Amino acid sequence: NATERLHALTWDVAMRRGSCFSQALGIAITSYLTSLSDASRIQAGWADLWVRHGYLITFEGLLSAAGKELGMIEDASVGIGMLKMVSVVLISDDGTTPAAVDRVPVAHSPYVRWIQLTPSGIGSTTQYRFEVGLDPSYYTQRIPGPLLNQTPVRFYPLLYQMGVDIRQWG
């Protein structure tokens, strides 16, 4: 009976972690790709900083640390923290390279052809490589030099939590 409860708890924790990580990853990738479209950031040399130090992605929480919201903060903290294990690589894809089995096609984008998330390592050494296959003309015209040639960029995630508990009110 204790073993079954442990397995059920382990499963619940894994599902919660997977749910939070996937949401945080989607937000981080969207933010990163949006930043690549900002010509002022690219001209200011941000791409070189991202390669050297990582892409800073911040999350802001407004939950209180009371009751069930504490569990939500903990789940978000773990999922956001897992972004430290992710590196993003931009790849020019003219459609002639054989498609890998785990590539996910991006249907209605004129620039993004596919995405692929590849894990490596086990436990605390786990790393994720998130590849984005881009249209070749977009890649050559819009991707800055420091990000060419499959240069990985790591995420540097931060979570700010500013929740107020109603019990703190005067």
N, C-alpha and C positions, 0 to 999 in steps of 0.2 A: 504494500500500500504506500509506503514512504517513497519507494522507487517510482511508482506511477505518479505521485504528486511532484517529485523532482523532475520527471520527464515532462509533465504538463507545464510546470513553471518554466523550465528551460525553453520549451516550445513557445510559450507566451512571450518571454523576453526576446527571443530571436525574431518573432513576428513584429513586435513593437519596434525593435531596432531596425529591422528591414524597412518597415513602413516609414519611419522617421528619416533614415538615411536616403531612401529613394526620393523623398520630397526635398530634402536639403540638396541632394545632388542635382535634381532638376532645376532648382532655383539657382544654384551656383553655375551650372553650365549656361543657363539662359543669361545670367548676368555677365559672364565671361564673353560669350558671343556678342552680346549687345555692346560691351566695351570695345570690342574689335571694330565695331561699326562707327565708333565715335572718332572721327578724324582728328579732333583736337587732342585727345588722349594719345593717339598714335604719334602725332607730330611732336608731342611734348616728351616722347621717349619712354612712355609707360611700359611698352612691350619689353624693353630691355630690363626694366626693373622687375617685371613679372617673371622673366626667365631667371634672374639672379636671386630673387627673394620670395617669389610666390605671388599669387593673385589674392589680394585681401578681399574677403567676402564677409560682410557683417550681417548678423541677424539681431533683431531687437524683439525682446519678449516683454509683454505687459501683464503677465499672469502673476497672481500673488503666490506666496509660498505656503498657503494654507489649504488643507484638504486635498482634494483630487488634483488640483492645479499643480501641486508640488510634483506629482508623478509626471505630469505633462512637461514641466520644466526639465525634469531629469531625462525623460525620453528625448526631448529636443536637444539637450546638451550632448547626449551620447551620439545621436544622429549627425549633428553638426560637427562634433569632434571627429567623427569618422572621415570627414572631408579631408583631413590632414593626410589620409592615405591615398588620395586621388591625384593623378597627374593627367593633364589634358594634352593631347597631341593632335595637331591639325595636319591633314593629309590631302594632297591633291589627287583627285580620282577622276581620270578621263573615261572610266567605264571599261577599260581593257583589262584591268587586273581582275583575277578570279575572285568572286565574292566569297568571303569566309562564311561559314555556317552560322556564326553568332552575330553577324552584322544585321542591324535592324534598319531597313530602308526608311527614309524620311520622305513621305509621299508628296506633299504639296509645297515643298520649298524649292525655290529656284537656285539656291546656293548649296544647301546641305543635302548630300546624297544619301548618307547613311551614318549611323553611330554604332559604336561597339565598346562594350565594357569588358575588360579582361582582368580577372584577378590573378594574383600570384602570391606565393607565400602561405603560411599557415599561422593562425592565432595572431599574436602580437606583431608578427612580421608581414601580415597581409598588406598588399599594395594593390591599387586598382589603376589600370591604364584606360583612360576614356579617349577613344579615337573618334574624330569627326572627319568624315570624308567630304571634301568640298569640291565644288565645280572648279576645274582648272583655271578658267579665266578669272573667277573671283579670287582664287588662291593667289595667283600671280599679281593681280592688280591691287588687292585690298589687304592681304596679310603682310604685316611688316617683317622686314628682314630677320630680326631676332627670333621670330616664331616659325621661320621656314625650316625645311629639312627635318621635319618630325621632332622639333625641339619640344621637350616636355615642360609644362608649366604646372607647378604644384599649387594646390589651394592652401590658403592661410585663413582658416575660418575663426571668427570671433562671435560670441553670443553675449549681448548686453541684456540683462534682465532688470527691468525697472518696475516690477509689479508692486502694487500697494495693497496691503491687507486692510480691510475695513476696520479691523480691531485697532489699527494704528491711528485712526482718526480721533481727534481731541475729544 
